[in-house]
Every structure is written in C-alpha cells, then in structure tokens.
Amino acid sequence: MSSEEHNDYGLRHTRRSLREERDKKFAEWLPTLKEKCISIEYNEKQWCYFIEHSKYGMIKFFPKANKVFQIRKEKWIKPGLRWLVQNILQ
C-alpha cells in the first residue's frame, strides 16, 4: 500500500468514525425530540429523519452529515443537531 493509499484509507476511516459519532449523539436526543414534535419517521433510503413540527413544518435531518433541510423554506442548515436543540428543544 502506497503512502497516498494509506492516507486515503485513514481519511475514509476518520470520516466514517465522525459520522457514526454524530449518529450516536442524535440518538441521545431522539426521545426528547419525539416529545416536542408531531411525528418523527426514519427514511432508510435517504438515511434521514422526517420531522414534523408545529412551527417549522416538515424538516429532514441527516444525522451522519449533521444537516437539516427545511422543506418549506428550501433551506439547508448546518450544524443540524445544534439547530434542532436550540430551535425545537428549547
């Protein structure tokens, strides 16, 4: 394995670890989030959660990418978990 291939492997491994960590953090907030929202459904094909909220309408949350997409406004928000905590949970 060349040095360049080794660096690519390390980068992929680091990204994968970060994505898994983000997913775990979201899992910790999920029960509280379910109490504050109308509905939350996981979409396996898109690897995201559809979250329906009375104020923000339907939003998509991609935990591994840490992004929120507000469908009504067609707007991406990053970091997504921070936005969810600040705007929905508080």
A tleap script that builds the chain and sets N, CA, C and O, in Angstrom:
source leaprc.protein.ff14SB
mol = sequence {
  NMET SER SER GLU GLU HIE ASN ASP TYR GLY
  LEU ARG HIE THR ARG ARG SER LEU ARG GLU
  GLU ARG ASP LYS LYS PHE ALA GLU TRP LEU
  PRO THR LEU LYS GLU LYS CYS ILE SER ILE
  GLU TYR ASN GLU LYS GLN TRP CYS TYR PHE
  ILE GLU HIE SER LYS TYR GLY MET ILE LYS
  PHE PHE PRO LYS ALA ASN LYS VAL PHE GLN
  ILE ARG LYS GLU LYS TRP ILE LYS PRO GLY
  LEU ARG TRP LEU VAL GLN ASN ILE LEU CGLN
}
set mol.1.N position { 0.858 -1.184 0.000 }
set mol.1.CA position { 0.000 0.000 0.000 }
set mol.1.C position { 0.897 1.238 0.000 }
set mol.1.O position { 1.777 1.379 0.850 }
set mol.2.N position { 0.669 2.117 -0.946 }
set mol.2.CA position { 1.477 3.323 -1.032 }
set mol.2.C position { 1.053 4.307 0.063 }
set mol.2.O position { 0.018 4.145 0.709 }
set mol.3.N position { 1.874 5.308 0.242 }
set mol.3.CA position { 1.592 6.331 1.252 }
set mol.3.C position { 0.282 7.053 0.953 }
set mol.3.O position { -0.493 7.345 1.863 }
set mol.4.N position { 0.036 7.340 -0.334 }
set mol.4.CA position { -1.187 8.032 -0.730 }
set mol.4.C position { -2.423 7.169 -0.450 }
set mol.4.O position { -3.433 7.668 0.046 }
set mol.5.N position { -2.339 5.886 -0.766 }
set mol.5.CA position { -3.452 4.979 -0.486 }
set mol.5.C position { -3.699 4.871 1.015 }
set mol.5.O position { -4.842 4.817 1.470 }
set mol.6.N position { -2.612 4.839 1.769 }
set mol.6.CA position { -2.727 4.759 3.231 }
set mol.6.C position { -3.423 6.003 3.788 }
set mol.6.O position { -4.260 5.898 4.684 }
set mol.7.N position { -3.077 7.181 3.255 }
set mol.7.CA position { -3.705 8.428 3.693 }
set mol.7.C position { -5.189 8.449 3.337 }
set mol.7.O position { -6.011 8.904 4.132 }
set mol.8.N position { -5.535 7.960 2.150 }
set mol.8.CA position { -6.942 7.892 1.741 }
set mol.8.C position { -7.732 6.973 2.660 }
set mol.8.O position { -8.856 7.290 3.049 }
set mol.9.N position { -7.144 5.835 3.005 }
set mol.9.CA position { -7.814 4.902 3.917 }
set mol.9.C position { -8.036 5.564 5.273 }
set mol.9.O position { -9.110 5.439 5.861 }
set mol.10.N position { -7.029 6.260 5.761 }
set mol.10.CA position { -7.147 6.932 7.053 }
set mol.10.C position { -8.219 8.003 7.048 }
set mol.10.O position { -8.961 8.147 8.019 }
set mol.11.N position { -8.304 8.756 5.961 }
set mol.11.CA position { -9.320 9.799 5.832 }
set mol.11.C position { -10.723 9.199 5.807 }
set mol.11.O position { -11.630 9.695 6.475 }
set mol.12.N position { -10.895 8.119 5.024 }
set mol.12.CA position { -12.203 7.455 4.972 }
set mol.12.C position { -12.592 6.905 6.346 }
set mol.12.O position { -13.745 7.013 6.762 }
set mol.13.N position { -11.640 6.329 7.030 }
set mol.13.CA position { -11.910 5.776 8.363 }
set mol.13.C position { -12.291 6.888 9.343 }
set mol.13.O position { -13.203 6.719 10.152 }
set mol.14.N position { -11.596 8.017 9.269 }
set mol.14.CA position { -11.896 9.151 10.147 }
set mol.14.C position { -13.284 9.705 9.856 }
set mol.14.O position { -14.037 9.996 10.786 }
set mol.15.N position { -13.631 9.856 8.589 }
set mol.15.CA position { -14.973 10.349 8.212 }
set mol.15.C position { -16.058 9.405 8.711 }
set mol.15.O position { -17.076 9.840 9.249 }
set mol.16.N position { -15.830 8.117 8.528 }
set mol.16.CA position { -16.807 7.123 8.974 }
set mol.16.C position { -16.996 7.210 10.492 }
set mol.16.O position { -18.121 7.144 10.987 }
set mol.17.N position { -15.904 7.356 11.213 }
set mol.17.CA position { -15.985 7.473 12.675 }
set mol.17.C position { -16.758 8.719 13.096 }
set mol.17.O position { -17.578 8.665 14.013 }
set mol.18.N position { -16.496 9.842 12.424 }
set mol.18.CA position { -17.205 11.081 12.742 }
set mol.18.C position { -18.700 10.946 12.472 }
set mol.18.O position { -19.519 11.405 13.268 }
set mol.19.N position { -19.055 10.323 11.365 }
set mol.19.CA position { -20.467 10.139 11.027 }
set mol.19.C position { -21.166 9.246 12.037 }
set mol.19.O position { -22.305 9.515 12.417 }
set mol.20.N position { -20.506 8.200 12.469 }
set mol.20.CA position { -21.096 7.306 13.468 }
set mol.20.C position { -21.261 8.030 14.806 }
set mol.20.O position { -22.251 7.819 15.507 }
set mol.21.N position { -20.311 8.868 15.157 }
set mol.21.CA position { -20.395 9.637 16.403 }
set mol.21.C position { -21.573 10.609 16.353 }
set mol.21.O position { -22.293 10.765 17.339 }
set mol.22.N position { -21.767 11.257 15.215 }
set mol.22.CA position { -22.911 12.176 15.055 }
set mol.22.C position { -24.228 11.426 15.191 }
set mol.22.O position { -25.175 11.925 15.798 }
set mol.23.N position { -24.283 10.235 14.627 }
set mol.23.CA position { -25.490 9.417 14.709 }
set mol.23.C position { -25.786 9.048 16.166 }
set mol.23.O position { -26.944 9.062 16.586 }
set mol.24.N position { -24.758 8.724 16.928 }
set mol.24.CA position { -24.933 8.380 18.350 }
set mol.24.C position { -25.422 9.585 19.154 }
set mol.24.O position { -26.293 9.448 20.013 }
set mol.25.N position { -24.867 10.757 18.877 }
set mol.25.CA position { -25.300 11.970 19.589 }
set mol.25.C position { -26.775 12.244 19.335 }
set mol.25.O position { -27.519 12.592 20.252 }
set mol.26.N position { -27.194 12.082 18.072 }
set mol.26.CA position { -28.599 12.301 17.753 }
set mol.26.C position { -29.478 11.288 18.466 }
set mol.26.O position { -30.562 11.637 18.935 }
set mol.27.N position { -29.038 10.053 18.554 }
set mol.27.CA position { -29.815 9.005 19.232 }
set mol.27.C position { -30.070 9.365 20.695 }
set mol.27.O position { -31.103 8.996 21.254 }
set mol.28.N position { -29.142 10.078 21.311 }
set mol.28.CA position { -29.321 10.518 22.702 }
set mol.28.C position { -30.440 11.559 22.812 }
set mol.28.O position { -31.158 11.587 23.811 }
set mol.29.N position { -30.593 12.405 21.806 }
set mol.29.CA position { -31.611 13.461 21.818 }
set mol.29.C position { -32.967 12.991 21.290 }
set mol.29.O position { -33.977 13.659 21.507 }
set mol.30.N position { -32.999 11.868 20.613 }
set mol.30.CA position { -34.208 11.418 19.928 }
set mol.30.C position { -35.435 11.274 20.840 }
set mol.30.O position { -36.511 11.732 20.456 }
set mol.31.N position { -35.328 10.662 22.026 }
set mol.31.CA position { -36.533 10.556 22.876 }
set mol.31.C position { -37.122 11.918 23.260 }
set mol.31.O position { -38.342 12.085 23.266 }
set mol.32.N position { -36.274 12.875 23.575 }
set mol.32.CA position { -36.734 14.217 23.930 }
set mol.32.C position { -37.351 14.904 22.722 }
set mol.32.O position { -38.358 15.603 22.840 }
set mol.33.N position { -36.749 14.705 21.577 }
set mol.33.CA position { -37.250 15.303 20.342 }
set mol.33.C position { -38.633 14.755 19.990 }
set mol.33.O position { -39.493 15.497 19.515 }
set mol.34.N position { -38.845 13.479 20.219 }
set mol.34.CA position { -40.146 12.864 19.927 }
set mol.34.C position { -41.267 13.486 20.756 }
set mol.34.O position { -42.409 13.559 20.302 }
set mol.35.N position { -40.946 13.929 21.956 }
set mol.35.CA position { -41.942 14.577 22.820 }
set mol.35.C position { -42.352 15.945 22.290 }
set mol.35.O position { -43.489 16.370 22.494 }
set mol.36.N position { -41.446 16.634 21.617 }
set mol.36.CA position { -41.685 18.012 21.172 }
set mol.36.C position { -42.237 18.129 19.752 }
set mol.36.O position { -42.677 19.204 19.346 }
set mol.37.N position { -42.215 17.038 19.003 }
set mol.37.CA position { -42.620 17.087 17.595 }
set mol.37.C position { -43.915 16.324 17.371 }
set mol.37.O position { -44.307 15.476 18.173 }
set mol.38.N position { -44.567 16.643 16.266 }
set mol.38.CA position { -45.801 15.956 15.893 }
set mol.38.C position { -45.486 14.519 15.495 }
set mol.38.O position { -46.149 13.588 15.952 }
set mol.39.N position { -44.479 14.336 14.646 }
set mol.39.CA position { -44.074 12.985 14.251 }
set mol.39.C position { -42.611 12.981 13.817 }
set mol.39.O position { -42.071 13.993 13.371 }
set mol.40.N position { -41.987 11.812 13.960 }
set mol.40.CA position { -40.619 11.598 13.500 }
set mol.40.C position { -40.571 10.218 12.859 }
set mol.40.O position { -40.926 9.218 13.483 }
set mol.41.N position { -40.129 10.177 11.610 }
set mol.41.CA position { -40.021 8.908 10.896 }
set mol.41.C position { -38.650 8.814 10.239 }
set mol.41.O position { -38.143 9.787 9.680 }
set mol.42.N position { -38.066 7.636 10.317 }
set mol.42.CA position { -36.763 7.408 9.687 }
set mol.42.C position { -36.957 6.888 8.269 }
set mol.42.O position { -37.764 5.986 8.048 }
set mol.43.N position { -36.229 7.445 7.307 }
set mol.43.CA position { -36.271 7.013 5.921 }
set mol.43.C position { -34.946 6.329 5.598 }
set mol.43.O position { -33.913 6.986 5.473 }
set mol.44.N position { -34.987 5.004 5.465 }
set mol.44.CA position { -33.756 4.241 5.234 }
set mol.44.C position { -33.115 4.531 3.884 }
set mol.44.O position { -31.889 4.500 3.771 }
set mol.45.N position { -33.909 4.811 2.863 }
set mol.45.CA position { -33.352 5.065 1.535 }
set mol.45.C position { -32.530 6.346 1.505 }
set mol.45.O position { -31.495 6.411 0.843 }
set mol.46.N position { -32.995 7.370 2.226 }
set mol.46.CA position { -32.282 8.656 2.232 }
set mol.46.C position { -31.395 8.825 3.458 }
set mol.46.O position { -30.679 9.821 3.561 }
set mol.47.N position { -31.426 7.891 4.372 }
set mol.47.CA position { -30.665 7.937 5.619 }
set mol.47.C position { -30.924 9.231 6.376 }
set mol.47.O position { -30.003 9.899 6.845 }
set mol.48.N position { -32.212 9.564 6.482 }
set mol.48.CA position { -32.573 10.787 7.190 }
set mol.48.C position { -33.850 10.585 7.980 }
set mol.48.O position { -34.562 9.595 7.811 }
set mol.49.N position { -34.122 11.545 8.843 }
set mol.49.CA position { -35.358 11.557 9.621 }
set mol.49.C position { -36.254 12.655 9.068 }
set mol.49.O position { -35.802 13.775 8.828 }
set mol.50.N position { -37.525 12.328 8.866 }
set mol.50.CA position { -38.528 13.328 8.543 }
set mol.50.C position { -39.154 13.749 9.866 }
set mol.50.O position { -39.723 12.924 10.581 }
set mol.51.N position { -39.049 15.012 10.183 }
set mol.51.CA position { -39.540 15.537 11.459 }
set mol.51.C position { -40.622 16.562 11.159 }
set mol.51.O position { -40.387 17.531 10.437 }
set mol.52.N position { -41.804 16.346 11.715 }
set mol.52.CA position { -42.893 17.303 11.541 }
set mol.52.C position { -43.046 18.083 12.840 }
set mol.52.O position { -43.225 17.512 13.915 }
set mol.53.N position { -42.971 19.397 12.711 }
set mol.53.CA position { -43.033 20.288 13.872 }
set mol.53.C position { -44.090 21.352 13.624 }
set mol.53.O position { -44.289 21.788 12.490 }
set mol.54.N position { -44.766 21.770 14.689 }
set mol.54.CA position { -45.856 22.739 14.536 }
set mol.54.C position { -45.373 24.099 14.019 }
set mol.54.O position { -46.091 24.746 13.257 }
set mol.55.N position { -44.199 24.538 14.406 }
set mol.55.CA position { -43.698 25.850 13.981 }
set mol.55.C position { -42.929 25.791 12.657 }
set mol.55.O position { -43.093 26.672 11.812 }
set mol.56.N position { -42.099 24.771 12.467 }
set mol.56.CA position { -41.205 24.705 11.314 }
set mol.56.C position { -41.727 23.827 10.182 }
set mol.56.O position { -41.102 23.752 9.125 }
set mol.57.N position { -42.851 23.170 10.386 }
set mol.57.CA position { -43.392 22.289 9.357 }
set mol.57.C position { -42.562 21.024 9.239 }
set mol.57.O position { -42.016 20.530 10.226 }
set mol.58.N position { -42.472 20.509 8.034 }
set mol.58.CA position { -41.715 19.281 7.779 }
set mol.58.C position { -40.262 19.627 7.511 }
set mol.58.O position { -39.955 20.472 6.670 }
set mol.59.N position { -39.373 18.965 8.237 }
set mol.59.CA position { -37.938 19.132 8.018 }
set mol.59.C position { -37.308 17.751 7.893 }
set mol.59.O position { -37.847 16.753 8.370 }
set mol.60.N position { -36.158 17.725 7.242 }
set mol.60.CA position { -35.371 16.495 7.141 }
set mol.60.C position { -34.102 16.709 7.952 }
set mol.60.O position { -33.476 17.768 7.893 }
set mol.61.N position { -33.737 15.681 8.712 }
set mol.61.CA position { -32.474 15.745 9.443 }
set mol.61.C position { -31.607 14.567 9.034 }
set mol.61.O position { -32.029 13.412 9.095 }
set mol.62.N position { -30.396 14.877 8.619 }
set mol.62.CA position { -29.421 13.879 8.218 }
set mol.62.C position { -28.367 13.797 9.321 }
set mol.62.O position { -27.422 14.587 9.327 }
set mol.63.N position { -28.517 12.848 10.258 }
set mol.63.CA position { -27.638 12.835 11.432 }
set mol.63.C position { -26.164 12.604 11.106 }
set mol.63.O position { -25.296 13.220 11.725 }
set mol.64.N position { -25.869 11.737 10.157 }
set mol.64.CA position { -24.468 11.456 9.857 }
set mol.64.C position { -23.781 12.643 9.201 }
set mol.64.O position { -22.577 12.829 9.379 }
set mol.65.N position { -24.513 13.443 8.454 }
set mol.65.CA position { -23.954 14.645 7.828 }
set mol.65.C position { -24.144 15.874 8.715 }
set mol.65.O position { -23.548 16.920 8.460 }
set mol.66.N position { -24.972 15.752 9.755 }
set mol.66.CA position { -25.282 16.837 10.680 }
set mol.66.C position { -25.891 18.039 9.957 }
set mol.66.O position { -25.487 19.183 10.164 }
set mol.67.N position { -26.881 17.744 9.098 }
set mol.67.CA position { -27.555 18.791 8.330 }
set mol.67.C position { -29.065 18.709 8.515 }
set mol.67.O position { -29.633 17.629 8.679 }
set mol.68.N position { -29.692 19.869 8.485 }
set mol.68.CA position { -31.150 19.975 8.496 }
set mol.68.C position { -31.566 20.622 7.187 }
set mol.68.O position { -30.925 21.559 6.710 }
set mol.69.N position { -32.651 20.111 6.609 }
set mol.69.CA position { -33.227 20.741 5.425 }
set mol.69.C position { -34.653 21.134 5.755 }
set mol.69.O position { -35.501 20.276 6.002 }
set mol.70.N position { -34.921 22.449 5.760 }
set mol.70.CA position { -36.275 22.937 5.990 }
set mol.70.C position { -36.996 22.899 4.650 }
set mol.70.O position { -36.668 23.657 3.737 }
set mol.71.N position { -37.970 22.021 4.540 }
set mol.71.CA position { -38.653 21.817 3.263 }
set mol.71.C position { -39.434 23.055 2.854 }
set mol.71.O position { -39.384 23.456 1.691 }
set mol.72.N position { -40.150 23.663 3.781 }
set mol.72.CA position { -40.978 24.834 3.466 }
set mol.72.C position { -40.144 25.985 2.911 }
set mol.72.O position { -40.548 26.641 1.951 }
set mol.73.N position { -38.984 26.229 3.511 }
set mol.73.CA position { -38.125 27.338 3.087 }
set mol.73.C position { -37.082 26.928 2.051 }
set mol.73.O position { -36.383 27.774 1.493 }
set mol.74.N position { -36.983 25.616 1.799 }
set mol.74.CA position { -35.943 25.086 0.914 }
set mol.74.C position { -34.579 25.610 1.331 }
set mol.74.O position { -33.855 26.210 0.535 }
set mol.75.N position { -34.239 25.372 2.602 }
set mol.75.CA position { -33.025 25.932 3.184 }
set mol.75.C position { -32.259 24.849 3.945 }
set mol.75.O position { -32.836 24.102 4.735 }
set mol.76.N position { -30.938 24.776 3.691 }
set mol.76.CA position { -30.057 23.873 4.415 }
set mol.76.C position { -29.486 24.589 5.637 }
set mol.76.O position { -29.152 25.773 5.582 }
set mol.77.N position { -29.383 23.854 6.731 }
set mol.77.CA position { -28.823 24.405 7.962 }
set mol.77.C position { -27.772 23.433 8.489 }
set mol.77.O position { -28.003 22.228 8.591 }
set mol.78.N position { -26.622 23.989 8.818 }
set mol.78.CA position { -25.555 23.186 9.380 }
set mol.78.C position { -24.853 24.001 10.450 }
set mol.78.O position { -24.549 25.161 10.175 }
set mol.79.N position { -24.577 23.516 11.612 }
set mol.79.CA position { -24.756 22.157 12.118 }
set mol.79.C position { -26.213 21.878 12.520 }
set mol.79.O position { -26.837 22.650 13.248 }
set mol.80.N position { -26.715 20.784 12.036 }
set mol.80.CA position { -28.124 20.452 12.191 }
set mol.80.C position { -28.556 20.101 13.600 }
set mol.80.O position { -29.615 20.539 14.049 }
set mol.81.N position { -27.751 19.316 14.303 }
set mol.81.CA position { -28.148 18.913 15.652 }
set mol.81.C position { -28.225 20.118 16.577 }
set mol.81.O position { -29.137 20.211 17.399 }
set mol.82.N position { -27.294 21.027 16.455 }
set mol.82.CA position { -27.321 22.247 17.271 }
set mol.82.C position { -28.595 23.048 16.983 }
set mol.82.O position { -29.232 23.565 17.900 }
set mol.83.N position { -28.959 23.145 15.698 }
set mol.83.CA position { -30.170 23.869 15.327 }
set mol.83.C position { -31.401 23.199 15.935 }
set mol.83.O position { -32.279 23.880 16.465 }
set mol.84.N position { -31.471 21.863 15.862 }
set mol.84.CA position { -32.610 21.156 16.449 }
set mol.84.C position { -32.718 21.419 17.943 }
set mol.84.O position { -33.802 21.692 18.459 }
set mol.85.N position { -31.595 21.335 18.628 }
set mol.85.CA position { -31.608 21.555 20.084 }
set mol.85.C position { -32.012 22.986 20.412 }
set mol.85.O position { -32.835 23.201 21.302 }
set mol.86.N position { -31.457 23.961 19.719 }
set mol.86.CA position { -31.740 25.369 20.024 }
set mol.86.C position { -33.129 25.797 19.610 }
set mol.86.O position { -33.736 26.623 20.291 }
set mol.87.N position { -33.659 25.267 18.516 }
set mol.87.CA position { -34.941 25.759 17.996 }
set mol.87.C position { -36.131 24.894 18.342 }
set mol.87.O position { -37.246 25.409 18.424 }
set mol.88.N position { -35.949 23.636 18.544 }
set mol.88.CA position { -37.082 22.756 18.835 }
set mol.88.C position { -37.121 22.336 20.299 }
set mol.88.O position { -38.196 22.272 20.896 }
set mol.89.N position { -35.982 22.057 20.872 }
set mol.89.CA position { -35.954 21.530 22.232 }
set mol.89.C position { -35.936 22.615 23.310 }
set mol.89.O position { -36.150 22.318 24.485 }
set mol.90.N position { -35.685 23.857 22.928 }
set mol.90.CA position { -35.650 24.910 23.951 }
set mol.90.C position { -36.696 25.958 23.704 }
set mol.90.O position { -36.803 26.916 24.470 }
savepdb mol mol.pdb
quit
